[in-house]
């Protein structure tokens, strides 16, 4: 362990990590194996992976049938380029399968290696779509505050969380942000989008993009009428609507895709994460027949966009097996049912606690929000570090969760594997209850002394 810790500090620059903290303390834990909803570290301690790692291990850890599918494909054809119309059967079969699962009007797929690449690809395809129709001025993308779309150049610029801009600034121009419906509702948020469109110039706006549920922003669930109004607004101005399903796709919300909860069809959808449950890096963009028809008719010459691993044969084989598991084991429905159980558990904690504010859950993606005064929604002072303290208490009790503290909020997020069962939900809820009440007691003592 000592050797691994030192090697980690010396050689491994971790993503989305405090480098100073890593150098001071080393890795938080070194994971040795995974099984179902559990991860085990090098010292043998077992943790509930209540985040599915990064919202993505939908079928759970240790699925040997996926490993076998990868092995079989690698032995036959591990990889072959799909540039210049070269193809392979797994990629073709996967594109067809995803088209079958997507809303009816979305039937063509461009493959990438992950979510950030998918959003960047969608942005480029959108701009190309307008350009080949002679509308070169339509290049601007409007997204939402607190939205997260990835860390590549376009995705960072579309992301509405300022901390992601601080590292290197806005990478690209042509991006604007409207207000999220979180805490303000549909009417004001839709009006904000309209104002941004008018300010930027409707003739310059190419698309609006949003997550069905804003994951990294704090699991922010929109009002019931929000996306229907978004669709109307996009149609009114003749702009495209891009749904970022990277987190919400492939059963996470109790439906195959998150946008289905609002009975709205976007023009494009981005996916990644749950398509392979993290067993292989893969993502993509699904486009509507309307967009695909324009590309087929007017995109002359080579489409100069693609990744080495677009349509990776092994990745596609892994995705096909992963989707087969999701369907055969009824994991979309299980996500809905177990999400209801987890929501009951969060409600029971709220009933016992004096620091729990909002709770929300759609399928197996949810959050619990902590406030100093639930009746007024008064937030804790950031200096109290409420969320980090709860995350640490959970960690000590063998639960891995994710905290969100943007804009002064204290939010703990959950997205356990879709294979979780009722008994495991109860264990998770009990450990969360203990953690919340422990921090609550510390805060009461601390605030009394102050």
C-alpha positions in Angstrom: 0.0 0.0 0.0 2.8 2.4 0.9 4.4 1.9 -2.4 1.2 2.3 -4.4 0.4 5.6 -2.5 3.8 7.0 -3.3 3.6 5.9 -6.9 0.1 7.5 -7.2 1.4 10.8 -5.8 4.4 10.8 -8.1 3.0 9.7 -11.4 -0.8 9.9 -11.5 -2.5 13.2 -12.2 -6.1 12.6 -11.2 -9.1 14.1 -13.0 -11.4 16.5 -11.1 -9.2 16.3 -8.0 -7.3 18.6 -5.7 -3.7 18.0 -6.7 -2.6 19.6 -3.4 -4.8 17.2 -1.4 -3.6 14.2 -3.3 0.0 15.2 -2.6 -0.7 15.7 1.1 -2.9 12.7 1.7 -2.5 10.3 -1.2 -5.4 8.5 -2.9 -8.7 8.4 -0.9 -8.8 4.7 -1.5 -7.4 2.3 -3.9 -10.2 0.1 -5.3 -9.4 -3.6 -5.7 -12.6 -5.2 -6.9 -16.3 -4.6 -7.5 -19.3 -6.9 -7.1 -22.9 -5.7 -7.5 -23.4 -2.4 -5.7 -20.2 -2.9 -3.7 -16.5 -1.8 -4.2 -13.7 -3.3 -2.1 -10.4 -1.4 -1.5 -6.9 -2.8 -1.2 -7.2 -3.1 2.6 -10.4 -5.2 2.3 -13.0 -2.6 3.3 -16.3 -2.8 1.5 -18.2 0.3 0.3 -21.7 0.7 -1.2 -21.1 2.5 -4.5 -24.0 4.8 -4.1 -23.0 6.8 -7.2 -22.5 3.9 -9.6 -18.9 5.4 -9.6 -19.7 8.4 -12.0 -23.4 7.8 -12.5 -22.5 5.1 -15.0 -22.2 1.5 -13.7 -25.9 0.8 -14.3 -25.8 -3.0 -14.3 -23.5 -3.1 -11.3 -19.9 -4.3 -10.9 -18.4 -7.6 -11.7 -20.6 -8.7 -14.5 -18.7 -11.7 -15.9 -20.9 -12.0 -19.0 -19.8 -8.5 -20.1 -16.2 -9.5 -19.7 -16.8 -12.7 -21.7 -18.5 -10.7 -24.5 -15.4 -8.4 -24.6 -13.1 -11.4 -24.7 -15.0 -13.1 -27.5 -15.0 -9.9 -29.6 -11.3 -9.2 -28.9 -10.4 -12.7 -30.0 -12.3 -12.2 -33.3 -11.7 -8.5 -34.0 -10.6 -6.2 -31.2 -10.6 -3.0 -33.3 -10.8 -1.8 -36.8 -11.2 1.8 -38.0 -14.6 3.0 -39.2 -13.2 6.0 -41.2 -13.8 6.1 -44.9 -16.9 3.9 -44.7 -15.1 1.0 -43.2 -17.4 -0.8 -40.7 -17.9 -3.7 -38.4 -20.9 -5.8 -37.4 -21.0 -4.9 -33.6 -21.1 -1.1 -34.4 -23.8 -1.6 -37.0 -25.9 -3.8 -34.6 -25.4 -1.3 -31.8 -26.5 1.7 -33.9 -29.6 -0.2 -34.9 -30.3 -1.2 -31.3 -30.0 2.3 -30.0 -32.2 3.6 -32.8 -34.8 1.1 -31.7 -34.6 2.3 -28.1 -34.6 6.0 -28.8 -37.7 8.2 -29.5 -39.2 7.3 -32.9 -37.8 10.2 -35.0 -34.2 9.6 -33.9 -32.6 6.8 -36.0 -29.0 7.6 -36.9 -26.0 7.3 -34.5 -22.5 8.9 -34.5 -20.2 7.1 -32.1 -17.6 8.6 -29.7 -15.6 7.5 -26.7 -17.5 9.2 -24.0 -19.9 12.0 -22.9 -17.7 15.0 -23.4 -16.9 13.9 -26.9 -20.5 13.2 -27.6 -21.6 16.8 -26.6 -18.7 18.3 -28.6 -19.7 16.1 -31.6 -23.3 17.2 -31.3 -22.3 20.9 -31.3 -20.2 20.4 -34.4 -22.9 18.4 -36.2 -25.5 21.1 -35.3 -23.3 23.9 -36.7 -22.5 21.8 -39.8 -26.3 21.1 -40.3 -27.0 24.9 -40.5 -23.9 25.7 -42.5 -24.7 23.2 -45.3 -28.1 24.8 -45.6 -26.6 28.2 -46.1 -27.3 29.5 -42.6 -23.7 30.0 -41.5 -24.8 32.7 -39.0 -26.6 30.1 -37.0 -23.8 28.9 -34.7 -24.7 29.8 -31.1 -25.6 27.3 -28.5 -27.8 28.2 -25.5 -27.6 26.0 -22.4 -28.5 26.3 -18.7 -26.8 27.6 -15.6 -25.8 24.6 -13.4 -25.9 22.4 -16.4 -22.9 20.1 -17.0 -21.9 18.8 -20.4 -18.3 17.7 -20.1 -14.7 19.0 -20.1 -13.7 19.1 -23.8 -13.6 22.5 -25.4 -17.2 22.8 -26.6 -18.6 20.9 -23.6 -16.8 23.1 -21.1 -18.2 26.2 -22.9 -21.7 24.8 -22.8 -21.4 23.8 -19.1 -23.1 26.3 -16.8 -21.0 25.8 -13.7 -18.4 28.6 -13.4 -15.9 26.4 -11.5 -15.3 24.5 -14.8 -14.4 27.7 -16.6 -11.8 28.8 -14.0 -9.1 26.3 -15.1 -8.6 27.6 -18.6 -11.4 30.1 -19.3 -14.1 29.7 -21.9 -12.6 27.5 -24.6 -14.9 28.6 -27.4 -17.1 31.5 -28.3 -20.8 31.3 -29.4 -22.2 30.0 -26.1 -24.7 31.6 -23.8 -26.5 30.5 -20.6 -30.1 30.9 -19.5 -31.5 30.3 -16.0 -32.2 26.8 -14.8 -35.7 26.2 -13.5 -34.3 25.1 -10.2 -35.9 27.2 -7.5 -37.6 29.6 -10.0 -40.0 27.4 -12.0 -41.0 27.0 -15.6 -42.3 30.5 -16.5 -39.3 32.5 -15.4 -36.8 30.0 -16.8 -38.5 29.8 -20.2 -38.6 33.6 -20.3 -34.9 33.6 -19.5 -34.2 31.4 -22.6 -36.4 33.7 -24.7 -34.5 36.7 -23.5 -31.1 35.1 -24.3 -32.3 34.2 -27.8 -33.5 37.7 -28.4 -30.3 39.2 -27.0 -28.0 37.0 -29.1 -30.2 37.4 -32.2 -32.7 34.6 -33.2 -31.0 34.3 -36.6 -27.7 33.4 -34.9 -29.0 30.7 -32.5 -28.4 27.1 -33.7 -29.7 25.1 -30.7 -30.7 24.8 -27.1 -29.2 22.0 -25.1 -30.0 20.7 -21.6 -29.9 17.6 -19.4 -33.3 16.1 -18.7 -32.2 16.1 -15.1 -29.2 18.3 -14.2 -26.9 15.7 -12.6 -23.6 17.3 -11.6 -25.5 20.5 -10.8 -27.2 18.7 -7.9 -29.8 16.4 -9.4 -32.1 19.2 -10.3 -35.4 17.9 -11.6 -37.4 20.3 -13.9 -41.1 21.1 -13.4 -43.6 18.8 -15.2 -44.3 21.3 -18.0 -40.8 22.6 -18.5 -39.6 20.5 -21.5 -42.9 20.8 -23.3 -42.4 24.6 -23.1 -38.8 24.2 -24.2 -39.9 22.2 -27.3 -42.5 24.9 -28.2 -39.9 27.6 -27.8 -37.4 25.9 -30.0 -40.1 25.3 -32.6 -41.2 28.9 -32.5 -37.6 30.1 -33.2 -36.8 27.3 -35.5 -33.8 26.1 -33.5 -32.7 22.6 -32.6 -33.2 20.9 -29.2 -30.4 18.8 -27.9 -31.0 16.5 -24.9 -27.9 15.5 -23.0 -28.7 12.0 -21.9 -25.2 11.1 -20.8 -26.2 10.6 -17.2 -29.9 9.9 -17.6 -29.8 7.4 -20.5 -30.2 3.6 -20.4 -32.6 3.2 -17.5 -31.2 5.5 -14.9 -34.5 7.4 -14.4 -36.9 4.4 -14.6 -37.3 4.9 -18.3 -34.8 4.1 -21.0 -34.1 7.8 -21.6 -34.8 10.6 -19.2 -36.6 12.9 -21.7 -39.3 10.2 -22.0 -40.7 11.4 -18.6 -41.9 14.6 -20.3 -43.2 13.1 -23.5 -41.0 15.3 -25.7 -38.8 14.4 -28.7 -35.6 16.3 -29.1 -33.8 16.7 -32.4 -30.6 15.1 -31.0 -29.6 13.1 -27.9 -26.2 12.5 -26.6 -25.4 9.3 -24.6 -22.5 7.6 -22.9 -22.0 6.2 -19.4 -24.9 3.7 -19.0 -24.6 2.4 -22.6 -21.7 0.2 -21.4 -22.1 0.6 -17.6 -18.5 1.8 -17.6 -17.1 -1.5 -18.8 -15.8 0.2 -21.9 -15.4 3.9 -22.9 -18.2 4.6 -25.4 -20.7 7.3 -26.2 -22.5 8.8 -29.1 -25.0 11.2 -30.7 -28.4 10.1 -32.0 -29.9 12.5 -34.6 -33.4 12.8 -36.0 -34.4 11.8 -39.4 -34.8 15.5 -40.3 -31.1 16.1 -39.5 -29.9 12.9 -41.1 -31.8 13.6 -44.3 -30.1 17.0 -44.6 -26.7 15.5 -43.9 -27.3 12.8 -46.6 -28.5 15.3 -49.2 -26.2 18.3 -48.6 -23.1 17.3 -46.7 -20.8 17.0 -49.7 -17.3 15.5 -49.5 -15.8 14.1 -46.3 -17.3 14.8 -42.9 -14.1 15.9 -41.2 -15.0 14.8 -37.7 -14.3 11.5 -36.0 -12.4 9.8 -33.3 -10.0 6.9 -33.6 -12.3 4.8 -31.5 -15.7 5.8 -33.1 -17.6 2.6 -33.6 -15.0 0.5 -31.7 -15.9 -3.2 -32.3 -15.1 -4.3 -28.7 -16.9 -1.3 -27.2 -20.0 -2.0 -29.3 -20.0 -5.7 -28.3 -19.8 -4.6 -24.6 -22.6 -2.2 -25.1 -24.8 -4.8 -26.8 -24.3 -7.2 -23.9 -24.9 -4.4 -21.3 -28.2 -3.4 -23.0 -29.2 -7.1 -23.1 -28.7 -7.4 -19.4 -30.7 -4.2 -18.7 -33.6 -5.5 -20.8 -33.5 -9.2 -19.7 -33.2 -8.4 -16.0 -35.9 -5.6 -16.1 -33.5 -3.1 -14.7 -35.4 -0.1 -16.0 -38.4 -1.1 -14.1 -36.3 -2.0 -11.1 -34.8 1.5 -11.2 -38.3 2.9 -10.9 -39.3 0.6 -8.1 -36.1 0.9 -6.1 -36.2 4.6 -6.7 -39.5 4.7 -4.9 -38.0 2.8 -2.0 -35.0 5.1 -1.8 -37.3 8.1 -1.9 -39.3 6.7 1.1 -36.0 6.3 2.9 -35.0 9.9 2.3 -38.4 11.0 3.4 -38.0 9.1 6.7 -34.6 10.8 7.3 -36.2 14.2 6.6 -38.9 13.4 9.1 -36.3 12.7 11.8 -33.9 15.5 11.0 -33.9 19.2 11.5 -31.4 20.0 8.7 -33.0 18.2 5.7 -34.6 20.5 3.1 -35.6 19.3 -0.3 -35.4 15.7 -1.4 -35.9 14.5 -5.0 -35.7 11.2 -6.8 -36.5 10.1 -10.4 -35.8 6.4 -10.8 -32.4 5.8 -9.3 -31.0 9.3 -9.5 -31.8 11.6 -6.6 -30.5 14.0 -4.0 -31.0 15.3 -0.5 -30.5 18.9 0.3 -29.3 20.3 3.7 -30.4 23.7 5.1 -30.1 25.5 8.4 -33.8 26.2 8.5 -36.1 23.9 6.5 -39.1 26.2 7.0 -37.4 29.1 5.2 -34.9 27.1 3.2 -32.1 29.2 4.8 -28.8 27.7 3.8 -25.8 27.0 6.0 -22.8 29.2 5.9 -20.2 27.6 3.5 -17.6 27.8 6.3 -19.5 25.0 8.1 -18.7 22.6 5.2 -21.9 20.6 5.8 -21.8 18.5 2.7 -18.1 17.5 3.0 -18.8 16.5 6.6 -21.7 14.3 5.6 -19.8 12.8 2.7 -16.9 11.9 5.1 -19.3 10.4 7.6 -20.8 8.3 4.9 -17.3 7.2 3.7 -16.5 6.1 7.3 -19.6 4.0 7.3 -18.8 2.4 3.9 -20.8 4.5 1.5 -19.4 6.4 -1.5 -21.5 9.4 -2.5 -21.1 12.8 -4.2 -21.6 16.2 -2.8 -22.5 19.4 -4.6 -21.9 22.9 -3.1 -22.4 25.2 -6.1 -24.1 28.5 -5.4 -24.0 27.9 -1.6 -26.1 24.7 -1.7 -25.4 21.6 0.4 -26.5 18.7 -1.7 -25.7 15.0 -1.5 -26.4 13.0 -4.7 -27.3 9.3 -5.2 -27.3 7.1 -8.3 -26.7 3.5 -7.2 -26.5 0.6 -9.7 -29.9 -0.2 -11.2 -29.5 -3.8 -9.9 -29.8 -2.7 -6.3 -32.4 -4.5 -4.2 -34.7 -3.5 -1.3 -32.4 -4.9 1.4 -29.5 -3.0 0.0 -31.6 0.2 -0.2 -32.4 -0.3 3.6 -28.7 -0.6 4.4 -27.9 2.5 2.4 -30.7 4.5 4.0 -29.6 3.4 7.5 -26.0 4.5 6.9 -27.2 7.8 5.5 -29.5 8.3 8.5 -26.6 7.7 10.9 -24.4 10.1 9.0 -26.9 12.9 8.8 -27.8 12.7 12.5 -24.1 12.6 13.5 -23.4 15.8 11.5 -26.6 17.4 12.8 -25.5 16.8 16.3 -22.1 18.4 15.6 -23.7 21.4 14.0 -26.1 22.0 16.9 -23.2 21.9 19.3 -21.1 24.2 17.1 -23.9 26.7 16.5 -24.8 26.8 20.2 -21.2 27.7 21.1 -21.2 30.4 18.4 
